[in-house]
Amino acid sequence: MERIIVEKVSKKFKIGFKKKQSALSRILSLFSGREPKKPLEALKDVSFKLDSGEIVGIIGKNGSGKSTLLRCIAGIYDYNGRIITDGRILPIIDPSIILRKRLIMRDNIYLVSSLLGSTRKQIKKRFNSIIDFAELRDFVDTKVYQFSDGMRARLAFSMAIHCNPEILLLDEVFEVGDESFRVRSAEKIKELVKKGASVILVSHDLAVIEKYCNKVIWMHEGKIVKTGKPDEVIKDYLNFKDR
Amino acid sequence: MRLRNFLGLSFEIAKSSFKLRNEGSYLGIFWYLLNPLLMFVLLLLVFSDRLGNNIPSYPLYLLLGIILFNFFQNTTTESTKIIVGDYGDLIKSINFPREALVFGIALKCVFSHFFEFVLFLAVMIIFGNSLSGIIFYPLILIFFFILALGFSLVLSSLTIYFVDLGNLWIFFIRLVWLATPIFYSIGGQNRLFLANLFNPVYYFITISRELIIYSRLPEPWIILGAVFYSLLSLLLGLLIFNKLKTKFAEML
């Protein structure tokens, strides 16, 4: 069964020189003409398919369009082309910024889990399991700004996988957290995949990609350069990188 | 089911932003009452002998005007900070219904409005006013909420394009505050009356005063005006917000 079909997806950003604009300067620019904007093609004609039970890795340099692709699939950005998805999508892009730092952990779990689409009843049921998986039982009533980066990442990741996603979009989540947490996360992801979930994993850690993915997509400047078995694509990518 | 999820999410947003506002404050809800209370006492001292001379039950007239306007002002000003400020990073990383943010913040303002309304009730009791008009209040508040929500939808989405819209709005709402008969009555001033026909808040304040303080039925055209403005603002709000919301993530 196909979980994700991405067909000829393109995404253009308009890059301005002044990012923030005030109302006054907007009105003035009506008379002086618009400021020049440079279009930047973040994605060009990207197409691929992902079956249920597959883990696909995406590799590529910074700025090659990996995160943009994830955001398009998650429905955060609009795009040209067609993306068909089947199942509950859960993006984990920059996990720790979704936490409200001035709230205690308990409130954060309720807020973020509902943002991720769970009902209050479901959250109540999973609450213990979330804090146990994140190994943060002692800090339920601590404000999150006092957490370390690793603790935040663990909490965010734990909330996300407890939403039982069918499509999991992971953006560099393995770069934080200690070894034991990585292993447990990987186990949990494998468990979800066994139940039929699909995963897209963006990472710069090629060892992780090689270990867990069935398929690897190598992106460069918004295009797919190569798709295939992990060892082959990674070998070509490394050769290319060296040059 | 989806509506229930939406409401649940909005409620969580309202709750968490309510908690964030009260974070580390020892006086807690007292802060919510301080602003309207001080304003009320000050205006009462200054104006009760002059502007309020011909207005029956002037203290109640004044306080109800203040708390109603406060609700509208708080909701709309806070809405200008939601998308660019407080919740920008969430918008960039999770695909949740964006409307829930605006709805949640408006709900939070309803919470704090309740505290102010309790204050008003206390003053009603002190002055021995009849409380029977209060049964109409929930209905008034629903339409007033719709009005504020519509304005908030427009304002919050436009801040994406006009970053300092929030500052402009604070200035503008101050002008509206002065133009709305809160501490004075319009009386026979024709120009002021005509201007207030375009001020949606005027309709709601007038209806509330008539029903709650004076136990009189307001004139039908005022009720129609209130309903018209609230529905119009919600319609425009939804249209504009829907048009712009797909751009939020990339403009942040």
Interface residues (C-beta under 8 A of the other chain):
Chain A: F13 K20 Q21 S22 A23 L24 R26 R71 A74 G75 I76 Y77 D78 I89 P91 I92 I93 D94 P95 I97 I98 R100 R102 L103 D107 Y110 L111 S114 L115 L116 G117 T119 R120
Chain B: R4 N5 G8 L9 E12 I13 K15 S16 K19 L20 E23 D89 L90 I91 K92 S93 I94 N95 F96 Y161 F162 V163 D164 L165 L168 T246 K247 A249 E250
